[in-house]
């Protein structure tokens, strides 16, 4: 179970404000709570889009549940003109664009001895 997800896609950097607006509208609905979304951060680098999400539970399971929710479908449809799959040959859903972690490090909690 992993409660962090990073989705990678392609965008036109000029569309970042529209993409942020789509998520702001959706995040004001029931969807984040229904999927257990605790934090969302959108990053852009040149023509790349990185969508970092923290869930209160299993992120993959949350994304599967989201696919059944009409609000998830609505925001996905609104994003379609702005966000393109990184690899269109394999893309069927956002789950197909999830980056695979290959290194993790967590420092000690503040105020604790190493």
Backbone torsions as a table, in degrees:
resi	resn	phi	psi	omega
1	UNK	NA	131.3	176.9
2	UNK	-128.8	130.7	-178.2
3	UNK	-101.3	12.4	175.7
4	UNK	-124.3	136.9	-179.6
5	UNK	-134.8	141.4	174.6
6	UNK	-126.7	116.4	179.4
7	UNK	-101.4	134.6	-178.5
8	UNK	-116.5	133.4	178.1
9	UNK	-151.4	-176.4	178.1
10	UNK	-113.2	144.4	177.8
11	UNK	-144.2	166.9	165.7
12	UNK	-92.1	124.0	-176.0
13	UNK	-53.8	-29.1	179.5
14	UNK	-66.1	-18.5	-178.6
15	UNK	-89.3	-0.5	-178.5
16	UNK	-53.2	-45.3	179.4
17	UNK	-61.0	-37.9	179.3
18	UNK	-67.9	-38.8	178.5
19	UNK	-64.5	-45.5	178.3
20	UNK	-60.3	-39.7	179.0
21	UNK	-62.9	-42.1	177.8
22	UNK	-58.3	-45.5	-179.6
23	UNK	-70.6	-38.0	178.6
24	UNK	-60.1	-42.5	178.1
25	UNK	-64.7	-44.9	-179.3
26	UNK	-68.0	-37.6	-179.8
27	UNK	-68.0	-15.4	176.3
28	UNK	-85.8	-0.9	179.0
29	UNK	-97.1	-168.7	178.6
30	UNK	-73.9	-15.9	-167.8
31	UNK	-58.9	-48.7	-179.1
32	UNK	-56.7	-44.2	179.7
33	UNK	-65.8	-41.5	-179.2
34	UNK	-62.5	-33.1	-178.5
35	UNK	-96.2	-4.4	-179.3
36	UNK	75.9	27.4	179.0
37	UNK	-74.8	122.6	179.1
38	UNK	-99.7	-31.4	-177.3
39	UNK	-154.5	141.9	175.5
40	UNK	-135.1	133.2	175.1
41	UNK	-134.7	129.0	176.4
42	UNK	-103.2	129.8	178.0
43	UNK	-118.9	149.4	172.8
44	UNK	-132.0	141.1	172.9
45	UNK	-140.7	111.4	-174.8
46	UNK	50.9	-117.4	-178.3
47	UNK	-98.7	16.7	179.4
48	UNK	-104.4	149.0	-178.8
49	UNK	-123.6	130.6	177.3
50	UNK	-123.8	120.8	-177.1
51	UNK	-114.1	100.8	-178.1
52	UNK	-94.2	129.4	-178.8
53	UNK	-132.6	134.8	170.8
54	UNK	-110.7	131.2	179.8
55	UNK	-111.2	156.3	174.8
56	UNK	-78.7	-13.6	177.7
57	UNK	-138.0	-151.5	-178.0
58	UNK	-68.5	118.7	-177.9
59	UNK	-64.5	-41.1	-179.9
60	UNK	-64.1	-42.2	178.9
61	UNK	-64.1	-39.4	178.7
62	UNK	-63.0	-41.7	179.5
63	UNK	-66.2	-35.4	176.7
64	UNK	-65.6	-41.7	176.3
65	UNK	-63.9	-40.6	-178.6
66	UNK	-59.5	-35.4	-179.3
67	UNK	-60.2	-20.1	179.7
68	UNK	-92.8	-6.1	-174.5
69	UNK	-94.7	130.0	-179.9
70	UNK	-59.1	-32.2	178.5
71	UNK	-68.4	-36.9	176.0
72	UNK	-61.4	-44.2	178.4
73	UNK	-64.0	-39.0	-179.1
74	UNK	-65.2	-48.0	-179.1
75	UNK	-67.8	-35.6	177.0
76	UNK	-61.7	-42.4	178.9
77	UNK	-65.3	-41.3	178.9
78	UNK	-65.4	-32.7	-178.4
79	UNK	-80.0	-20.4	-173.3
80	UNK	-51.2	-41.3	179.5
81	UNK	-69.4	-16.4	-172.8
82	UNK	-108.7	-26.7	-174.1
83	UNK	-117.0	122.8	-179.7
84	UNK	-110.9	144.6	177.3
85	UNK	-58.3	143.2	175.1
86	UNK	-65.0	-42.7	178.1
87	UNK	-126.7	91.3	-175.3
88	UNK	-61.2	-21.5	-177.9
89	UNK	-69.6	-26.2	-179.0
90	UNK	-110.1	-10.0	-171.8
91	UNK	-76.3	125.6	171.6
92	UNK	-124.2	-28.3	179.9
93	UNK	-156.7	170.2	178.2
94	UNK	-55.1	-28.2	179.8
95	UNK	-61.5	-24.5	179.3
96	UNK	-78.8	-4.5	-178.3
97	UNK	-116.7	18.3	-178.5
98	UNK	-81.5	126.5	178.1
99	UNK	-71.7	149.6	-179.6
100	UNK	-100.7	120.1	177.6
101	UNK	-67.1	141.4	177.6
102	UNK	-130.8	3.0	173.4
103	UNK	-159.7	137.7	176.9
104	UNK	-137.0	146.0	173.7
105	UNK	-147.9	136.5	175.9
106	UNK	-129.1	126.1	178.6
107	UNK	-77.0	170.9	178.6
108	UNK	-68.6	155.1	175.9
109	UNK	-62.4	142.8	179.1
110	UNK	-56.5	135.8	177.4
111	UNK	86.0	3.4	177.4
112	UNK	-106.8	150.2	178.9
113	UNK	-77.4	145.2	178.2
114	UNK	-67.3	NA	NA
